[in-house]
Amino acid sequence: MAELVIRLEKYIGESTFNWDTFEFEMATGVADVRRAVEWAGYDGVDVTSILLEIGTCFGGSTWEGREIYAYLQGLGLPIKTRILAFAASMATVLQLVGEECEIDAAAQLMVHGPSGGTEGTVTDMASGLKMLTNEHEAIRDIYVARTGQSVETVEEWMSKDTFFSAQEALAAGLVTKVLPIAPKAAPALTDAQASARRAKFAGITARAAKRPARARVGTPKPKAKNAATPASTPRPMAKKVTTAGAAVARRPAAAAAPAAKPATLSVNQQAVAALAKSLGVKIKMEGEAPAEPTAEVVETVLADGAGSLFTDGEPAEGSAVYNDEALSASTADGTYETEDGRDIVVAAGVVESITEVEAEAEAEAAGAEAITAAITAALAPMTKRMEEMEATFKRAVPPTPKAKGTVQAPDAKNTPKPKGLLAGASATK
């Protein structure tokens, strides 16, 4: 059981090529409608109803339109029509075939009488007038029967181009329902977006679950108490960065300067600041109080589950070291080994030196030498073969002989004159 959707093209009739506009004009004829219904049956679709959809249709052949009307009625199936944008002329007649006639709230209709032309004798003209009169009355009767309006009212519609809005068409009986304009709804997440959000949330949850586990380790344990290690150039270490604005007030610092009295911005300055904020642009107004600084707490994880060290910014010589993220408990003196194989020497609560394990550097150097040796050994046969080919080539090809003399380039004096010019004639460009 399925509803078969048949869409009307811009014109009713046969598709043709317009030689005036050099465009192919798509049209819908009775053969197209029959083909749509029959193909559905060939495909095994059990058609139980038909939806005739009209996007933009300017009308067309009245004979073709009335044949489509009669064919659809003869199927004996429930028929519904729907106007999405604009229906004019014969399209307004054809849309009346449906028991339900829907129209979008922003669409409209145009009704007028049929037109045609006849050439020939007086008798031919009289016959043409009779044919056009019959066509006019047939269309008028469909309007009267389907809308419930009087003959006089329909004749008034057909006497000129009469336009109807969606609500006017509903009041005139040309349609049975106006489809309202739906409000804008929040965009639904696609499956890919939903999966990405779930994965991101799972990662955040996993990282949050690891932090309490580290907190349970307690005070970080030094590698060797009061062990002295020569200083070296520090390098960035493994870290987890988190913004902790509240830690600024707790970290040890020199006597804080008195807070500056916030300046009062004028109305114009406030408007400019609000506009900049809406555009995502950072500006500093004249007389504006400086922004409060924020701290960036860096966590350095120690080896063998010995805990973590916390510093305000990247650890370096002279940085204060703490046992907690709030930067409130100073770290005891000692040497602490990090996960990346470094030793941090803490003395008097600050970093005295940062050293890296020499074994790691030696291992990297040894690894590089081993790789170089392996590549050299693998290329050795190819290098030997190329040397043999080069030696063979030098023996087989004799040296290029050198020229014994030189050829002087022609100039304006010794350049030969072109042949074929008559005496006394001159060549011009």
C-alpha positions in Angstrom: 0.0 0.0 0.0 1.6 3.2 -1.1 0.8 6.7 -2.3 1.9 7.5 -5.8 3.2 11.1 -6.2 2.8 12.6 -9.7 4.4 16.0 -10.2 3.2 18.5 -12.9 5.9 20.2 -14.9 5.7 23.9 -15.9 3.3 23.2 -18.7 0.5 20.8 -19.5 0.9 19.0 -22.8 3.8 17.5 -24.7 7.4 18.5 -24.0 8.8 20.6 -26.9 11.9 22.6 -27.9 11.2 26.3 -28.0 13.1 27.7 -31.0 12.5 31.3 -29.8 14.2 30.9 -26.5 16.4 27.9 -27.5 15.2 26.0 -24.4 13.6 22.6 -23.9 10.2 23.2 -22.2 9.3 20.3 -20.0 5.6 19.5 -19.9 3.3 16.9 -18.4 0.8 15.1 -20.7 -1.7 12.3 -20.2 0.9 9.8 -21.5 3.3 10.8 -18.7 0.6 10.3 -16.1 -0.4 6.9 -17.5 3.2 5.8 -17.6 3.7 6.8 -14.0 0.7 4.7 -12.9 1.6 1.7 -15.0 5.2 1.7 -14.1 4.3 1.6 -10.4 2.3 -1.5 -11.2 5.1 -3.1 -13.1 7.4 -2.5 -10.1 5.0 -4.3 -7.8 3.9 -1.2 -6.0 0.4 -1.5 -4.6 -0.8 2.1 -5.3 -3.7 2.9 -2.9 -3.8 6.7 -3.4 -2.4 9.5 -5.7 -0.9 12.8 -4.8 -0.9 15.3 -7.7 1.8 17.8 -6.8 2.0 21.2 -8.5 5.1 23.3 -7.9 4.9 26.0 -10.6 2.6 25.3 -13.5 1.5 28.0 -16.0 -1.2 25.9 -17.6 -1.2 24.6 -21.2 -3.4 22.5 -23.4 -7.1 22.4 -22.2 -7.7 19.2 -24.1 -4.6 17.5 -22.6 -5.6 18.8 -19.1 -9.2 17.6 -19.3 -8.0 14.1 -20.5 -5.6 13.9 -17.5 -8.6 15.0 -15.3 -10.8 12.2 -16.7 -8.1 9.5 -16.5 -7.4 10.2 -12.9 -11.1 10.2 -12.0 -11.5 6.9 -13.8 -8.9 5.1 -11.6 -11.3 5.1 -8.7 -8.5 5.9 -6.2 -8.4 8.6 -3.5 -6.8 11.6 -5.1 -5.2 14.6 -3.3 -3.7 17.7 -4.9 -1.1 20.1 -3.5 0.0 23.5 -4.8 3.4 24.5 -3.6 4.1 27.8 -5.4 1.9 28.9 -8.3 -0.9 27.3 -10.4 -2.4 29.1 -13.3 -4.9 28.6 -16.1 -5.5 24.8 -16.8 -3.5 23.9 -13.7 -6.2 25.4 -11.5 -8.8 23.2 -13.2 -6.6 20.0 -12.9 -6.0 20.6 -9.2 -9.7 20.3 -8.6 -9.6 16.6 -9.4 -8.6 15.9 -5.8 -11.1 15.2 -3.0 -8.5 17.2 -0.9 -7.0 20.3 -2.4 -4.1 21.7 -0.4 -2.2 24.9 -1.0 0.9 26.3 0.7 0.2 29.5 2.7 2.5 31.5 0.4 1.3 30.1 -2.9 -1.3 31.6 -5.2 -3.7 30.7 -8.2 -4.7 32.5 -11.4 -8.0 31.7 -13.2 -9.0 32.9 -16.7 -10.9 31.7 -19.7 -9.4 29.6 -22.5 -8.0 31.2 -25.7 -7.3 30.0 -29.2 -7.2 31.0 -32.9 -8.6 29.8 -36.2 -7.6 30.5 -39.8 -9.6 30.0 -42.9 -13.0 31.0 -44.4 -16.0 32.5 -42.6 -17.3 29.0 -42.1 -13.9 27.9 -40.5 -14.0 31.0 -38.2 -17.6 30.2 -37.1 -16.6 26.5 -36.4 -13.6 27.7 -34.4 -15.7 30.1 -32.4 -18.1 27.2 -31.6 -15.2 25.0 -30.5 -13.8 27.7 -28.2 -17.3 28.4 -26.8 -17.7 24.7 -26.0 -14.3 24.6 -24.3 -15.1 27.7 -22.3 -18.3 26.2 -21.0 -16.7 22.8 -20.2 -14.1 24.4 -18.0 -16.6 26.8 -16.4 -18.8 23.8 -15.5 -15.9 22.1 -13.7 -15.2 25.3 -11.7 -18.9 25.6 -10.7 -19.3 21.9 -9.8 -16.1 21.7 -7.7 -16.2 25.1 -6.0 -19.9 25.5 -5.4 -19.9 29.0 -6.8 -22.5 30.4 -9.2 -22.2 30.5 -13.0 -22.1 34.3 -12.8 -19.2 34.3 -10.3 -17.1 31.9 -12.3 -17.8 33.8 -15.5 -16.5 36.9 -13.7 -13.3 35.0 -12.8 -12.8 33.8 -16.4 -13.4 37.2 -18.0 -9.9 38.3 -17.0 -6.8 37.1 -15.2 -8.1 36.7 -11.6 -5.5 36.0 -9.0 -6.2 34.3 -5.6 -4.0 34.2 -2.5 -4.1 31.0 -0.5 -6.7 32.3 1.9 -8.8 33.8 -1.0 -8.7 30.5 -2.8 -9.9 28.7 0.3 -12.8 31.2 0.7 -13.7 30.8 -3.0 -13.8 26.9 -2.7 -10.8 26.4 -5.1 -8.9 24.6 -2.3 -10.0 22.7 0.8 -6.9 23.4 3.1 -4.2 25.9 3.5 -0.9 24.5 4.7 0.5 26.9 7.4 4.1 28.1 7.4 5.9 26.0 10.0 8.1 27.9 12.6 11.8 27.4 12.5 12.7 24.4 14.6 16.0 23.6 16.2 18.2 21.5 13.8 18.2 17.8 14.6 21.6 16.1 15.2 22.7 13.8 12.5 24.0 10.3 13.4 27.6 11.4 12.8 27.2 14.5 15.0 25.5 12.5 17.8 28.3 9.9 17.7 31.0 12.6 17.8 29.3 14.2 20.8 29.1 10.9 22.6 32.7 10.1 21.9 33.8 13.6 23.2 31.7 13.2 26.3 33.2 9.7 26.9 36.7 11.2 26.6 35.9 14.0 29.1 34.4 11.4 31.5 37.5 9.2 31.3 39.9 12.1 32.0 37.8 13.2 34.9 37.8 9.7 36.3 41.6 9.6 36.3 42.1 12.7 38.2 40.6 11.5 41.5 42.8 8.4 41.2 45.9 10.5 41.2 44.6 12.6 44.1 44.4 9.5 46.3 48.2 9.0 45.9 48.7 11.8 48.4 51.9 13.8 48.8 54.3 13.3 45.9 57.3 11.0 46.8 60.8 12.2 45.9 63.2 9.9 44.1 66.0 10.3 46.6 65.8 12.7 49.6 68.1 15.7 49.2 69.9 14.1 46.2 72.0 16.7 44.4 71.9 16.7 40.6 73.7 19.1 38.3 71.5 21.6 36.5 70.8 21.4 32.8 68.7 23.3 30.3 65.0 22.7 30.9 62.7 21.4 28.2 58.8 21.1 28.1 57.5 18.1 30.0 54.3 16.0 29.9 51.6 18.1 31.2 47.9 18.6 31.6 46.8 22.2 31.5 43.8 23.6 33.3 42.7 27.1 33.9 42.5 28.0 37.6 41.7 31.7 38.0 41.1 31.2 41.7 44.7 29.9 42.3 46.1 33.4 41.5 45.2 34.7 45.0 46.7 31.7 46.7 50.1 31.5 45.1 53.0 33.2 46.9 53.9 36.5 45.4 55.3 39.9 46.3 53.1 42.4 48.0 50.1 43.0 45.8 49.7 46.5 44.4 46.5 48.4 45.5 43.6 47.6 43.2 43.0 50.4 40.6 39.6 52.1 40.8 37.6 50.9 37.8 37.0 53.8 35.4 33.5 54.7 34.4 33.0 54.3 30.6 30.9 56.7 28.7 27.7 55.7 27.0 29.4 55.7 23.6 32.3 53.6 24.9 29.8 51.1 26.4 28.1 50.8 23.1 31.4 50.3 21.2 32.4 47.7 23.8 29.1 45.8 23.5 29.4 45.8 19.7 33.0 44.5 19.9 31.9 41.7 22.2 29.1 40.7 19.9 31.5 40.5 17.0 34.1 38.6 19.1 36.7 41.3 18.8 38.9 42.2 21.8 39.5 45.9 22.3 40.7 48.1 25.2 38.9 51.3 25.9 40.8 54.4 27.0 40.5 54.7 30.8 39.3 51.1 31.2 40.7 49.1 34.2 43.2 46.3 33.3 41.7 42.8 33.2 42.4 40.5 36.1 45.3 38.1 35.3 44.6 34.4 35.2 46.9 31.5 36.2 47.7 28.5 34.1 48.4 25.5 36.4 50.6 22.8 34.8 50.6 19.3 36.2 53.7 17.2 35.9 53.0 13.5 36.5 55.8 11.6 38.3 57.0 8.1 37.5 55.8 4.9 39.2 52.7 6.5 40.6 54.6 8.8 42.9 52.0 11.5 42.4 52.2 14.9 40.6 53.9 18.3 40.9 52.0 21.5 40.2 53.5 24.8 39.0 52.2 28.1 37.8 53.1 27.8 34.1 55.8 25.6 32.6 58.3 24.2 35.2 61.6 26.0 35.0 64.4 26.9 37.4 63.1 29.2 40.1 59.4 28.0 39.6 57.5 27.4 42.9 56.3 23.8 43.2 53.2 22.6 44.9 51.5 19.3 45.8 48.0 20.4 44.8 46.2 22.1 41.9 45.2 25.0 44.1 48.9 25.9 44.6 48.5 26.0 48.4 50.8 23.2 49.7 54.5 23.6 48.9 56.4 20.5 47.8 59.1 19.1 50.1 62.7 19.3 49.1 64.1 16.4 47.1 64.6 14.9 43.6 61.5 13.9 41.7 61.5 11.6 38.7 58.9 12.4 36.0 57.1 10.0 33.6 59.2 11.3 30.7 62.5 10.4 32.5 63.5 13.8 33.9 64.7 14.6 37.4 63.4 17.8 39.0 65.4 18.9 42.1 63.3 20.9 44.5 64.9 23.1 47.2 63.2 25.5 49.5 59.9 24.9 47.6 61.2 26.0 44.2 62.8 24.2 41.2 66.6 24.2 41.6 67.4 22.2 38.5 65.9 20.1 35.8 68.0 17.2 34.3 67.2 14.6 31.7 68.4 11.0 31.8 71.6 10.6 29.6 70.7 7.0 29.0 67.7 8.1 26.9 69.8 10.3 24.7 72.4 7.6 24.3 69.7 5.1 23.4 68.4 7.5 20.8 71.8 8.0 19.3 72.5 4.3 19.3 69.2 3.7 17.6 70.0 6.3 14.9 73.4 4.7 14.3 71.8 1.2 14.0 69.2 2.5 11.4 72.0 4.2 9.4 74.1 1.0 9.4 71.1 -1.1 8.3 70.3 1.2 5.4 73.9 1.3 4.3 74.1 -2.5 4.3 70.9 -2.8 2.3 72.1 -0.3 -0.4 75.6 -1.9 -0.6 74.8 -4.3 -3.5 73.0 -1.5 -5.5 76.0 0.9 -4.9 78.5 -1.7 -6.1 76.4 -2.5 -9.2 76.2 1.2 -10.1 80.0 1.6 -9.8 80.5 -1.4 -12.1 78.1 0.1 -14.7 79.9 3.5 -14.5 83.3 1.9 -15.1 81.9 -0.1 -18.1 80.4 3.0 -19.6 83.6 4.9 -19.4 85.5 2.1 -21.3 82.8 1.8 -24.0 82.2 5.4 -24.9 85.2 7.4 -26.4 85.8 11.0 -25.3 84.2 13.7 -27.4 86.6 15.3 -29.8 87.4 19.0 -29.4 86.8 21.5 -32.3 90.0 22.7 -34.0 88.7 26.1 -35.1 86.1 28.7 -34.2 83.2 30.0 -36.2 82.7 33.8 -36.2 79.1 34.9 -35.6 77.6 37.0 -38.5 77.2 40.7 -37.9 75.8 43.6 -39.9 78.8 43.7 -42.3 79.3 40.1 -43.4 75.6 38.9 -43.2 74.7 37.6 -46.8 72.0 39.5 -48.6 68.7 37.7 -49.3 68.3 36.4 -52.8 65.3 37.3 -55.0 65.3 41.1 -54.6 65.3 43.2 -57.8 68.1 45.6 -58.4 67.4 48.9 -56.8 64.7 47.4 -54.6 64.8 47.4 -50.8 63.3 45.0 -48.3 60.8 46.6 -45.8 59.2 45.1 -42.8 
